[in-house]
């Protein structure tokens, strides 16, 4: 209602009445150098107030009252209240006042000393605008971003910037004025803030569009997530939230099946409706409409939705995998739904053309797509791991299953983490990323090759860059409810497992926050076997990461690798092992979810060994134990260790022992139920034990379900 009253007031100000002259609506843009238009060559035409004037047209008069270096706080070093621009703004007496102040209050001369004054001084400025024009419409803006390149970013500015954002929200609520967001539109585009503070012409245009939409209510009409299409699938047993954008004040009607909900968009153009959770269903219709537009989607399903992401082994297509062509040919299933996103530009060892570089820089990287029901053609190009995971769930749950795949070949873990998380938790990885040793050398070299045409452009972007894939692949999806995430990535971080041990939990936290589910299952694949020296250490690190967060699961693939090809073809077992985790942990199936996971290793003694006749892995009865032998043995226990056996051959291989010298020797192995007893004649006093500790390993320990044991290294207790 308030929006319509504002429109009526605007019309009364613009339209002639009984021959009276037309009076333009006056818009006063009050602020600091960002309002002034600093750091661009032609501020007269490209400051945000100037671009706003063009957008609003001749019925408006936009005044630029920005002052370089101005602070909001009166006791600070350059208070806006003391400037000539303040007096001119009050004389202008705007019908609409747009205020963007506070960026300079992040200065250590201001916020640390006078932060308690901020809210009161801001309210005083609003009162001044009201005194100049009692009918003034007041719009205050959350601060535009400061890029991590700012010289004081980590010495306080980042924290103070966020504190001021919260204070501005308090001001808006206290004063009852409108609040707009100058931060979100620019935040994924740091190259549009070239000096880390001031936008360029395009960035100022983003701010102008934000103000224009708030003033006019024009947000470009009805829009929804790209996930909305025919054959789409919505998560069952969760509230079904459907949201989007429309023009301010629009009435939005959403009909799902036989249920209809209605809402009205706010001044910010956002709308959202929430249907109660539903059980599995198919063949539903979904209609989203305003008075001017309508979107209709057919064959909508309710079921289980999983997101498959990471790098090339998750991207690896079903049609290229062992048995994949046959699986794709037989894949006709209307209730297995596929949403498959592919890049416009692959990260092959080539220089990209200018068009690719420009596209990537503007976050246009993944091709638009739509939901497909499983059939030979779409299934053949789908993630092999994702497809076989979904097939296993379909066969077990008998409900519709949907898979979203947006994996990107060669992608780094840091590229999938949101910017704010890295700014707070790992800011050093953002700095000069193309020369940053935290980022794997191969990834940096490939990125440099792809963007070679723009090597002189320090703001050229690439999918391997920190934050990039979150901003181009996750953010556009919105916040759909999903059952969980399947993740296969690490090849591009294996050079530095210590950094990855920090990055991976940040990734999990980032996505759980984005998708609004702090317990969201996150199941990942441990790296396979390949002749790369760092991989045993990385695989063991991935195993230990299981304890870093709740609701994680790991599928072992070290038995499936290829010594020279990172893209091994045996993908079906991986998809099915991930499905076991989900079926056991999330759907209550009484199946073994994992291969043996190391629990503990202790020195053996007569008391700790089984009283049963121990049987060697080759099937022969062991010799009687003697004290010297017992003193040299260690006992390894496992979770999910029921029915330990070699996957092939007469005996278990892959275990090694070492003393304090850390020189490892092959261990002989005796199996006792869910325990492994090890010894090595060269190691009189074992201190360390490791398993599958080769880049390409032939270690063969499995449990009763035939699932392989993980690489591990541990100290003997």
C-alpha positions as CSV (number, residue, x, y, z in Angstrom):
1,X,0.0,0.0,0.0
2,X,2.8,2.4,0.8
3,X,4.3,1.8,-2.6
4,X,1.1,2.8,-4.3
5,X,0.7,5.9,-2.2
6,X,4.2,6.9,-3.2
7,X,3.3,6.4,-6.8
8,X,0.2,8.6,-6.4
9,X,2.3,11.3,-4.8
10,X,4.8,11.1,-7.7
11,X,2.1,11.4,-10.3
12,X,0.7,14.5,-8.5
13,X,4.1,16.1,-8.5
14,X,4.7,15.3,-12.2
15,X,1.3,15.8,-14.0
16,X,0.1,19.3,-14.8
17,X,-3.0,20.4,-13.0
18,X,-5.3,23.2,-14.3
19,X,-2.4,24.7,-16.2
20,X,0.0,24.7,-13.3
21,X,3.7,24.2,-14.4
22,X,5.1,20.7,-14.1
23,X,7.3,20.4,-11.1
24,X,10.0,17.8,-11.3
25,X,10.6,15.3,-8.5
26,X,13.8,16.3,-6.8
27,X,16.2,13.5,-5.8
28,X,19.0,14.5,-3.5
29,X,22.0,12.1,-3.5
30,X,23.8,12.6,-0.3
31,X,27.1,11.0,0.4
32,X,30.9,10.8,0.2
33,X,33.3,10.3,-2.8
34,X,31.3,7.3,-4.0
35,X,28.3,9.6,-4.5
36,X,30.5,12.4,-5.9
37,X,31.9,10.0,-8.5
38,X,35.5,9.9,-7.6
39,X,38.2,7.9,-9.4
40,X,36.6,8.0,-12.9
41,X,37.5,10.3,-15.7
42,X,34.0,11.6,-16.5
43,X,32.1,11.9,-13.3
44,X,29.8,14.5,-14.8
45,X,28.3,11.8,-17.0
46,X,29.1,8.6,-15.1
47,X,28.8,9.1,-11.4
48,X,25.9,7.2,-10.0
49,X,23.6,10.3,-9.6
50,X,24.3,11.2,-13.3
51,X,23.4,7.7,-14.5
52,X,20.4,7.8,-12.2
53,X,19.2,11.0,-13.9
54,X,19.3,9.2,-17.3
55,X,17.4,6.3,-15.9
56,X,14.7,8.4,-14.2
57,X,14.2,10.7,-17.2
58,X,13.1,14.3,-17.5
59,X,10.4,14.2,-14.9
60,X,13.1,14.0,-12.2
61,X,15.9,16.3,-11.1
62,X,18.8,14.5,-9.5
63,X,21.2,16.5,-7.4
64,X,24.7,15.2,-6.6
65,X,25.7,16.3,-3.1
66,X,28.6,13.9,-2.6
67,X,31.7,15.2,-0.7
68,X,35.1,13.5,-1.1
69,X,36.3,12.1,2.2
70,X,33.2,12.9,4.2
71,X,32.3,11.0,7.3
72,X,28.8,10.5,8.8
73,X,30.0,10.9,12.4
74,X,30.1,14.6,13.5
75,X,33.1,14.3,15.7
76,X,35.2,12.6,13.0
77,X,37.9,14.1,10.8
78,X,35.6,15.4,8.0
79,X,31.9,15.4,9.1
80,X,29.4,15.8,6.3
81,X,27.4,18.2,8.5
82,X,30.3,20.7,8.2
83,X,30.6,20.6,4.4
84,X,29.1,23.0,1.8
85,X,27.5,20.0,0.1
86,X,25.4,19.4,3.2
87,X,24.1,23.0,3.1
88,X,23.4,22.7,-0.6
89,X,21.5,19.4,-0.1
90,X,19.3,21.0,2.6
91,X,18.6,24.0,0.3
92,X,17.7,21.6,-2.5
93,X,15.0,20.0,-0.2
94,X,14.7,16.8,-2.1
95,X,11.4,15.0,-2.4
96,X,13.5,11.9,-2.2
97,X,16.8,11.8,-0.3
98,X,19.2,8.9,-1.0
99,X,22.0,8.7,1.6
100,X,25.1,6.7,1.3
101,X,27.6,7.5,4.1
102,X,29.8,5.5,6.4
103,X,32.6,4.2,4.1
104,X,35.1,6.8,5.5
105,X,34.0,6.0,9.0
106,X,35.9,2.8,8.6
107,X,39.0,4.9,9.0
108,X,40.9,4.2,12.3
109,X,40.5,7.9,13.1
110,X,36.8,7.6,13.1
111,X,35.1,4.3,14.1
112,X,37.3,3.2,17.0
113,X,36.9,6.5,18.7
114,X,33.3,7.6,17.9
115,X,31.4,4.5,16.9
116,X,28.8,5.2,19.7
117,X,27.8,8.4,17.8
118,X,27.0,6.8,14.5
119,X,23.3,5.9,14.9
120,X,22.5,9.2,16.6
121,X,24.3,11.3,14.0
122,X,22.7,9.4,11.2
123,X,19.2,10.0,12.7
124,X,20.1,13.7,13.0
125,X,20.9,13.8,9.2
126,X,17.6,12.2,8.4
127,X,15.9,14.7,10.7
128,X,17.7,17.5,8.7
129,X,16.3,16.2,5.4
130,X,12.8,16.0,7.0
131,X,13.1,19.6,8.2
132,X,14.1,20.7,4.7
133,X,11.2,18.8,3.2
134,X,8.7,17.3,5.7
135,X,7.3,15.1,3.0
136,X,10.7,13.8,1.9
137,X,11.0,10.1,1.1
138,X,14.2,8.9,2.9
139,X,16.2,6.0,1.4
140,X,19.5,5.0,3.1
141,X,22.0,2.6,1.6
142,X,24.0,-0.2,3.0
143,X,27.7,0.5,2.2
144,X,29.2,-0.4,-1.1
145,X,31.9,-3.1,-0.8
146,X,35.5,-2.5,0.0
147,X,37.7,-5.0,-1.9
148,X,40.2,-7.1,0.0
149,X,42.9,-5.2,-1.8
150,X,42.3,-2.2,0.4
151,X,45.4,-1.5,2.4
152,X,43.6,-1.5,5.8
153,X,41.3,-4.4,5.0
154,X,42.6,-6.8,7.5
155,X,43.8,-4.3,10.1
156,X,40.2,-3.4,11.0
157,X,38.5,-2.0,8.0
158,X,36.7,-5.3,7.1
159,X,35.4,-5.6,10.7
160,X,34.4,-2.0,11.0
161,X,32.7,-2.0,7.6
162,X,30.5,-4.9,8.7
163,X,29.8,-3.2,12.1
164,X,28.7,-0.1,10.2
165,X,26.4,-2.1,8.0
166,X,24.6,-3.4,11.1
167,X,24.4,0.1,12.5
168,X,22.8,1.3,9.2
169,X,20.1,-1.4,9.6
170,X,19.4,-0.1,13.1
171,X,19.0,3.4,11.7
172,X,16.6,2.3,9.1
173,X,14.5,0.4,11.6
174,X,14.5,3.3,14.1
175,X,13.7,6.0,11.6
176,X,11.2,3.9,9.7
177,X,12.9,4.8,6.4
178,X,13.7,2.6,3.4
179,X,16.8,0.6,3.2
180,X,18.6,-0.3,-0.1
181,X,21.6,-2.5,-0.6
182,X,24.7,-1.0,-2.4
183,X,26.8,-4.0,-1.2
184,X,25.2,-7.1,-2.9
185,X,25.1,-5.9,-6.5
186,X,28.8,-5.0,-6.6
187,X,30.2,-7.7,-4.2
188,X,30.8,-10.5,-6.8
189,X,32.5,-8.0,-9.2
190,X,35.6,-6.7,-7.4
191,X,37.1,-5.6,-10.7
192,X,34.4,-2.9,-10.9
193,X,36.1,-1.5,-7.7
194,X,39.5,-1.0,-9.2
195,X,41.1,1.0,-6.4
196,X,39.3,-1.2,-3.8
197,X,37.0,1.7,-2.7
198,X,35.4,3.5,-5.7
199,X,33.4,1.8,-8.4
200,X,34.2,2.3,-12.1
201,X,31.6,3.5,-14.6
202,X,29.9,0.1,-14.7
203,X,29.9,-0.2,-11.0
204,X,28.4,3.3,-10.6
205,X,25.8,2.1,-13.1
206,X,24.9,-0.8,-10.8
207,X,24.4,1.6,-7.9
208,X,22.2,3.9,-10.2
209,X,20.1,0.9,-11.2
210,X,19.6,-0.1,-7.5
211,X,18.4,3.4,-6.7
212,X,16.2,3.6,-9.8
213,X,14.5,0.3,-9.0
214,X,13.8,1.4,-5.4
215,X,12.4,4.8,-6.5
216,X,10.2,3.5,-9.4
217,X,9.5,-0.1,-8.3
218,X,10.8,-1.3,-11.7
219,X,12.8,-4.5,-11.2
220,X,12.4,-5.8,-14.7
221,X,9.3,-7.9,-14.0
222,X,8.8,-11.4,-12.9
223,X,12.0,-13.6,-12.5
224,X,12.7,-16.9,-10.8
225,X,15.8,-19.2,-10.4
226,X,17.1,-20.8,-13.5
227,X,16.3,-24.1,-11.8
228,X,12.7,-23.6,-12.7
229,X,11.7,-25.5,-15.9
230,X,9.4,-28.2,-17.1
231,X,10.4,-31.6,-15.5
232,X,11.8,-29.8,-12.4
233,X,12.0,-31.6,-9.1
234,X,11.4,-30.1,-5.7
235,X,12.7,-31.6,-2.4
236,X,10.2,-33.7,-0.5
237,X,9.5,-33.6,3.2
238,X,10.7,-30.0,3.4
239,X,8.8,-26.7,3.3
240,X,8.6,-25.8,-0.4
241,X,9.8,-22.2,-0.7
242,X,9.3,-20.6,-4.1
243,X,10.7,-17.2,-4.4
244,X,11.9,-14.6,-7.0
245,X,11.7,-11.0,-8.0
246,X,8.9,-8.8,-9.6
247,X,8.1,-5.2,-9.7
248,X,7.3,-3.5,-6.4
249,X,3.7,-3.9,-5.3
250,X,3.0,-6.7,-7.8
251,X,0.6,-9.4,-6.7
252,X,2.2,-12.8,-7.2
253,X,0.1,-16.0,-7.4
254,X,1.8,-19.4,-7.2
255,X,-0.1,-22.5,-7.9
256,X,1.5,-25.9,-7.2
257,X,-0.7,-28.9,-8.0
258,X,-4.1,-28.0,-6.4
259,X,-2.7,-25.6,-3.9
260,X,-2.5,-21.8,-4.5
261,X,-0.7,-19.1,-2.5
262,X,-0.6,-15.4,-3.0
263,X,1.7,-12.6,-1.9
264,X,2.7,-9.0,-2.7
265,X,6.2,-7.9,-3.5
266,X,7.9,-5.4,-1.2
267,X,9.7,-2.2,-2.1
268,X,12.8,-4.3,-2.8
269,X,11.0,-6.4,-5.4
270,X,11.4,-9.7,-3.6
271,X,8.6,-12.2,-3.1
272,X,8.4,-15.6,-1.5
273,X,5.7,-18.1,-0.7
274,X,6.0,-21.3,1.3
275,X,4.0,-24.5,0.7
276,X,3.9,-27.1,3.4
277,X,6.2,-30.1,2.9
278,X,4.9,-32.8,0.6
279,X,5.5,-36.5,0.0
280,X,6.8,-37.8,-3.3
281,X,4.6,-36.9,-6.3
282,X,4.8,-36.6,-10.1
283,X,3.0,-34.9,-12.9
284,X,2.3,-31.7,-11.0
285,X,1.8,-28.3,-12.6
286,X,3.4,-25.1,-11.3
287,X,2.2,-21.7,-12.3
288,X,3.8,-18.4,-11.2
289,X,2.0,-15.2,-12.3
290,X,1.5,-11.5,-11.9
291,X,-1.1,-9.4,-13.8
292,X,1.4,-8.9,-16.6
293,X,3.4,-12.2,-16.7
294,X,3.0,-15.9,-16.2
295,X,5.4,-18.8,-16.1
296,X,3.9,-22.3,-16.4
297,X,5.9,-25.5,-15.7
298,X,4.6,-29.0,-16.4
299,X,5.6,-32.5,-15.2
300,X,6.9,-31.1,-11.8
301,X,7.9,-33.8,-9.3
302,X,8.4,-33.9,-5.6
303,X,11.3,-36.2,-4.5
304,X,15.0,-36.2,-3.6
305,X,17.4,-33.6,-5.0
306,X,21.1,-33.9,-4.8
307,X,23.8,-31.5,-6.0
308,X,26.9,-33.0,-7.7
309,X,29.9,-30.8,-7.9
310,X,33.7,-30.5,-7.8
311,X,36.0,-31.0,-10.7
312,X,36.5,-33.3,-13.7
313,X,36.0,-36.8,-12.1
314,X,32.5,-35.6,-11.0
315,X,32.0,-34.0,-14.4
316,X,33.1,-37.2,-16.2
317,X,30.3,-38.2,-18.5
318,X,28.3,-41.5,-18.2
319,X,28.8,-42.2,-21.9
320,X,32.6,-42.2,-21.4
321,X,32.7,-44.5,-18.3
322,X,33.1,-48.2,-18.3
323,X,29.6,-49.7,-18.9
324,X,28.2,-46.1,-19.4
325,X,27.0,-46.4,-23.0
326,X,25.0,-49.4,-22.1
327,X,23.6,-47.7,-18.9
328,X,22.7,-44.6,-20.9
329,X,20.9,-46.6,-23.6
330,X,18.8,-48.3,-20.9
331,X,18.3,-45.2,-18.9
332,X,14.7,-44.3,-19.8
333,X,13.1,-43.3,-16.5
334,X,10.7,-40.4,-16.3
335,X,11.3,-40.1,-12.5
336,X,15.0,-39.7,-12.7
337,X,15.6,-36.0,-13.4
338,X,18.8,-34.4,-14.6
339,X,19.9,-30.8,-14.5
340,X,23.2,-30.7,-16.3
341,X,25.3,-27.6,-16.5
342,X,28.3,-27.3,-18.8
343,X,30.7,-24.4,-19.2
344,X,30.7,-22.2,-22.2
345,X,34.5,-22.4,-22.1
346,X,36.4,-25.5,-21.1
347,X,39.7,-25.0,-19.3
348,X,41.8,-26.9,-21.8
349,X,45.4,-26.1,-22.5
350,X,44.6,-23.3,-24.9
351,X,44.4,-19.5,-25.0
352,X,40.8,-18.3,-24.9
353,X,39.5,-15.8,-27.4
354,X,38.6,-12.3,-26.3
355,X,34.9,-13.2,-26.2
356,X,35.6,-16.0,-23.6
357,X,37.7,-13.7,-21.4
358,X,35.0,-11.0,-21.4
359,X,32.2,-13.6,-20.8
360,X,34.1,-15.2,-17.8
361,X,34.9,-11.8,-16.4
362,X,31.2,-11.0,-16.2
363,X,30.4,-14.3,-14.5
364,X,28.8,-15.8,-17.6
365,X,30.4,-19.2,-17.5
366,X,27.9,-22.0,-17.2
367,X,25.5,-22.5,-20.0
368,X,21.7,-22.2,-19.4
369,X,20.0,-25.6,-19.2
370,X,16.7,-27.2,-18.1
371,X,15.6,-30.3,-16.3
372,X,15.4,-33.5,-18.4
373,X,14.0,-36.8,-17.6
374,X,16.5,-39.6,-18.0
375,X,16.8,-41.0,-21.5
376,X,19.8,-42.1,-23.6
377,X,20.8,-38.7,-24.9
378,X,20.8,-36.5,-21.7
379,X,21.9,-39.4,-19.6
380,X,25.0,-40.1,-21.7
381,X,26.4,-36.6,-21.0
382,X,25.4,-36.6,-17.4
383,X,27.9,-37.1,-14.5
384,X,28.6,-40.8,-14.4
385,X,29.0,-40.8,-10.7
386,X,25.9,-38.7,-10.2
387,X,23.8,-40.9,-12.5
388,X,24.8,-44.1,-10.8
389,X,24.2,-42.5,-7.4
390,X,20.7,-41.4,-8.5
391,X,19.9,-44.8,-10.1
392,X,20.8,-46.5,-6.8
393,X,18.5,-44.1,-4.9
394,X,15.7,-44.6,-7.4
395,X,15.9,-48.4,-7.1
396,X,16.0,-48.2,-3.3
397,X,13.6,-45.4,-2.5
398,X,11.0,-45.8,-5.3
399,X,10.6,-42.0,-5.4
400,X,11.6,-39.4,-8.0
401,X,15.3,-38.4,-7.8
402,X,16.9,-35.3,-9.2
403,X,20.5,-34.6,-9.8
404,X,22.0,-31.1,-10.4
405,X,25.6,-31.2,-11.8
406,X,27.7,-28.1,-12.1
407,X,31.2,-29.6,-11.7
408,X,34.1,-27.9,-13.6
409,X,37.2,-29.6,-14.8
410,X,40.3,-28.7,-12.8
411,X,38.4,-26.5,-10.4
412,X,40.1,-25.6,-7.1
413,X,38.4,-26.0,-3.7
414,X,38.8,-22.3,-3.0
415,X,36.9,-21.4,-6.2
416,X,33.7,-22.9,-4.8
417,X,33.8,-20.9,-1.5
418,X,31.9,-17.7,-1.1
419,X,33.9,-14.4,-0.9
420,X,32.9,-13.3,2.6
421,X,34.0,-16.6,4.1
422,X,37.4,-16.3,2.5
423,X,37.7,-12.7,3.5
424,X,37.1,-13.6,7.1
425,X,38.8,-17.0,7.3
426,X,41.5,-17.2,4.6
427,X,42.1,-13.8,3.2
428,X,45.7,-14.4,2.1
429,X,44.4,-16.8,-0.6
430,X,42.6,-13.9,-2.3
431,X,45.8,-11.9,-2.8
432,X,47.4,-11.9,-6.3
433,X,45.9,-15.4,-6.8
434,X,47.7,-16.1,-10.1
435,X,51.0,-15.9,-8.2
436,X,49.8,-17.3,-4.9
437,X,51.5,-20.5,-3.7
438,X,48.5,-21.6,-1.7
439,X,46.9,-22.3,-5.1
440,X,48.3,-25.3,-6.9
441,X,50.9,-24.4,-9.6
442,X,49.1,-26.4,-12.3
443,X,45.9,-24.5,-11.8
444,X,47.6,-21.1,-11.9
445,X,49.6,-22.0,-15.0
446,X,46.5,-23.3,-16.8
447,X,44.5,-20.1,-15.8
448,X,47.4,-17.9,-17.1
449,X,47.3,-19.8,-20.4
450,X,43.6,-19.5,-20.8
451,X,43.6,-15.7,-20.2
452,X,46.9,-15.0,-22.0
453,X,45.2,-12.4,-24.3
454,X,44.5,-10.3,-21.2
455,X,47.6,-10.8,-19.1
456,X,47.9,-7.1,-18.9
457,X,44.5,-6.9,-17.2
458,X,45.1,-7.5,-13.5
459,X,41.3,-8.0,-13.1
460,X,40.9,-10.7,-15.7
461,X,39.1,-13.7,-14.0
462,X,39.1,-17.4,-14.3
463,X,37.1,-20.4,-13.0
464,X,40.0,-21.5,-10.8
465,X,40.2,-18.1,-9.0
466,X,39.1,-18.1,-5.4
467,X,35.3,-17.4,-5.1
468,X,34.7,-17.5,-8.8
469,X,32.6,-20.7,-9.1
470,X,30.6,-19.9,-6.1
471,X,29.7,-16.6,-7.7
472,X,29.1,-17.9,-11.2
473,X,27.7,-21.4,-10.4
474,X,26.2,-21.5,-6.9
475,X,24.9,-18.0,-6.3
476,X,22.6,-18.0,-9.5
477,X,20.8,-21.1,-8.3
478,X,19.3,-19.2,-5.4
479,X,18.5,-21.2,-2.2
480,X,16.7,-24.4,-3.2
481,X,16.1,-27.0,-0.7
482,X,18.3,-30.0,-1.5
483,X,18.8,-33.4,0.2
484,X,22.6,-33.0,0.2
485,X,25.8,-32.6,-1.8
486,X,28.1,-35.1,-3.6
487,X,31.6,-33.7,-4.0
488,X,34.6,-35.0,-5.9
489,X,37.4,-32.6,-5.9
490,X,41.0,-32.4,-4.6
491,X,43.2,-33.2,-7.5
492,X,43.8,-29.4,-7.9
493,X,44.6,-29.0,-4.2
494,X,46.7,-32.1,-3.5
495,X,50.0,-30.2,-3.5
496,X,49.1,-28.6,-0.1
497,X,46.9,-30.8,2.0
498,X,47.5,-28.5,5.0
499,X,45.8,-25.7,3.2
500,X,43.1,-28.0,2.0
501,X,42.4,-29.1,5.6
502,X,41.5,-25.5,6.3
503,X,39.7,-24.9,3.0
504,X,37.4,-27.9,2.9
505,X,35.6,-27.2,6.2
506,X,35.1,-23.7,5.0
507,X,33.6,-25.0,1.8
508,X,31.2,-27.2,3.8
509,X,30.2,-24.3,6.1
510,X,29.8,-22.0,3.1
511,X,27.4,-24.2,1.3
512,X,25.4,-25.2,4.4
513,X,24.8,-21.6,5.1
514,X,23.9,-20.8,1.5
515,X,21.4,-23.6,1.3
516,X,20.1,-22.9,4.7
517,X,20.7,-26.3,6.2
518,X,23.4,-26.6,9.0
519,X,23.1,-30.4,8.9
520,X,23.1,-30.8,5.1
521,X,24.8,-34.1,4.3
522,X,28.1,-33.6,2.4
523,X,29.5,-36.8,0.9
524,X,32.9,-36.7,-0.9
525,X,35.2,-39.0,-2.8
526,X,38.7,-39.7,-1.5
527,X,41.2,-39.3,-4.3
528,X,41.9,-42.5,-6.4
529,X,45.2,-44.1,-7.1
530,X,47.5,-42.2,-9.5
531,X,51.3,-41.8,-9.8
532,X,51.4,-38.4,-8.1
533,X,53.7,-38.4,-5.1
534,X,51.6,-36.2,-2.8
535,X,48.4,-38.2,-3.1
536,X,48.9,-40.7,-0.1
537,X,49.3,-37.7,2.2
538,X,46.2,-36.0,0.6
539,X,44.1,-39.2,0.8
540,X,44.9,-39.5,4.5
541,X,44.1,-35.9,5.1
542,X,40.7,-36.4,3.4
543,X,40.1,-39.4,5.8
544,X,40.9,-37.2,8.8
545,X,38.6,-34.5,7.5
546,X,35.7,-36.8,8.3
547,X,36.0,-35.6,11.9
548,X,36.1,-31.8,11.0
549,X,32.3,-31.4,10.7
550,X,29.2,-33.5,11.4
551,X,27.2,-35.3,8.6
552,X,30.2,-35.9,6.4
553,X,30.9,-39.1,4.6
554,X,33.7,-40.4,2.4
555,X,33.7,-42.9,-0.4
556,X,37.1,-44.6,-1.1
557,X,38.2,-44.9,-4.7
558,X,41.9,-45.8,-4.3
559,X,41.1,-49.3,-5.7
560,X,39.8,-47.9,-8.9
561,X,42.5,-45.5,-10.2
562,X,44.8,-45.6,-13.2
563,X,48.5,-45.2,-12.7
564,X,48.8,-42.6,-15.5
565,X,45.3,-41.2,-16.1
566,X,43.6,-39.0,-13.5
567,X,40.3,-39.7,-15.3
568,X,39.9,-43.4,-14.6
569,X,36.8,-45.0,-16.2
570,X,35.4,-47.1,-13.3
571,X,32.8,-44.7,-12.1
572,X,29.9,-46.9,-11.2
573,X,31.4,-48.2,-7.9
574,X,32.0,-44.6,-6.8
575,X,28.4,-43.6,-7.4
576,X,27.1,-46.7,-5.7
577,X,29.5,-46.1,-2.7
578,X,28.2,-42.6,-2.3
579,X,24.6,-44.0,-2.5
580,X,25.4,-46.4,0.3
581,X,26.3,-43.4,2.5
582,X,23.1,-41.7,1.8
583,X,20.9,-44.8,2.1
584,X,22.4,-45.7,5.4
585,X,22.8,-42.2,7.0
586,X,19.8,-40.3,5.6
587,X,17.2,-42.9,4.5
588,X,17.6,-45.5,7.3
589,X,18.7,-48.5,5.3
590,X,20.5,-51.2,7.2
591,X,23.6,-51.5,5.0
592,X,27.3,-51.1,5.4
593,X,27.9,-47.4,4.5
594,X,31.7,-47.4,4.2
595,X,34.8,-49.5,3.8
596,X,37.0,-50.0,6.9
597,X,38.0,-46.7,8.5
598,X,41.0,-46.7,10.8
599,X,40.1,-46.5,14.5
600,X,43.2,-47.3,16.5
601,X,46.5,-49.1,16.6
602,X,48.0,-50.5,19.8
603,X,50.9,-52.8,20.7
604,X,49.8,-56.4,20.9
605,X,50.1,-58.5,24.0
606,X,48.9,-61.9,24.9
607,X,45.9,-60.3,26.7
608,X,44.9,-58.2,23.7
609,X,45.0,-61.0,21.1
610,X,41.9,-63.1,20.5
611,X,41.6,-66.4,22.3
612,X,40.1,-67.8,19.1
613,X,42.4,-69.7,16.7
614,X,43.6,-66.8,14.6
615,X,43.5,-67.5,10.9
616,X,46.0,-66.0,8.5
617,X,44.7,-64.2,5.4
618,X,45.8,-67.2,3.3
619,X,43.5,-69.5,5.2
620,X,46.2,-71.5,7.1
621,X,46.1,-71.7,10.9
622,X,48.7,-69.4,12.5
623,X,51.6,-70.7,14.6
624,X,51.3,-70.6,18.4
625,X,52.2,-67.2,19.7
626,X,55.4,-66.7,21.6
627,X,56.4,-63.8,23.8
628,X,59.1,-62.4,21.4
629,X,56.6,-62.5,18.5
630,X,53.9,-60.7,20.5
631,X,56.3,-57.9,21.6
632,X,56.8,-57.0,17.9
633,X,53.2,-57.0,16.8
634,X,50.6,-54.3,16.6
635,X,46.8,-54.5,16.4
636,X,44.8,-52.2,14.1
637,X,41.1,-51.9,14.6
638,X,38.6,-50.3,12.3
639,X,35.1,-48.9,12.1
640,X,33.0,-50.8,9.5
641,X,35.5,-53.6,9.9
642,X,33.2,-56.6,9.9
643,X,34.4,-59.5,7.8
644,X,37.8,-58.1,6.9
645,X,39.4,-59.9,3.9
646,X,41.6,-59.3,0.9
647,X,39.6,-58.2,-2.1
648,X,41.8,-60.5,-4.3
649,X,44.7,-62.8,-3.8
650,X,45.6,-65.0,-0.9
651,X,46.6,-62.3,1.6
652,X,46.2,-58.7,2.6
653,X,48.8,-56.4,1.2
654,X,49.5,-52.7,1.7
655,X,50.5,-52.4,5.4
656,X,53.9,-51.1,6.5
657,X,55.6,-50.6,9.9
658,X,58.3,-48.3,11.0
659,X,60.2,-47.5,14.2
660,X,61.4,-44.2,15.5
661,X,63.6,-43.9,12.4
662,X,60.5,-43.6,10.2
663,X,62.0,-46.1,7.8
664,X,59.0,-48.2,6.6
665,X,59.1,-52.0,5.9
666,X,56.5,-54.3,4.5
667,X,54.4,-55.8,7.2
668,X,53.0,-59.3,7.4
669,X,49.3,-59.4,8.2
670,X,47.1,-61.7,10.2
671,X,43.3,-61.1,10.2
672,X,41.3,-61.6,13.4
673,X,37.7,-60.8,12.9
674,X,37.5,-56.9,12.7
675,X,41.2,-56.6,13.6
676,X,44.5,-56.7,11.7
677,X,47.6,-57.9,13.5
678,X,50.9,-56.7,11.9
679,X,54.5,-57.4,12.3
680,X,57.8,-56.8,10.4
681,X,61.0,-58.6,11.3
682,X,63.0,-55.4,10.5
683,X,61.0,-53.4,13.0
684,X,61.6,-54.6,16.6
685,X,59.6,-51.8,18.2
686,X,56.9,-50.5,15.9
687,X,56.1,-46.8,16.3
688,X,54.2,-46.0,13.1
689,X,51.9,-47.9,10.8
690,X,50.6,-46.9,7.4
691,X,48.3,-48.5,4.8
692,X,48.0,-48.0,1.0
693,X,50.8,-45.4,1.3
694,X,51.7,-45.3,-2.4
695,X,50.4,-42.9,-5.0
696,X,49.1,-45.8,-7.1
697,X,48.4,-48.5,-4.5
698,X,47.5,-52.2,-4.8
699,X,46.4,-52.4,-1.2
700,X,43.5,-54.7,-1.0
701,X,41.8,-54.8,2.4
702,X,38.0,-54.8,2.2
703,X,35.1,-55.6,4.6
704,X,32.2,-58.0,4.2
705,X,30.5,-55.6,1.8
706,X,33.5,-55.6,-0.4
707,X,34.2,-51.9,0.3
708,X,37.9,-50.9,0.4
709,X,39.8,-49.5,3.4
710,X,41.1,-46.0,3.3
711,X,44.7,-44.9,3.2
712,X,45.9,-44.0,6.7
713,X,49.0,-43.3,8.7
714,X,49.0,-43.5,12.5
715,X,51.2,-43.7,15.6
716,X,51.2,-46.9,17.7
717,X,49.8,-46.2,21.1
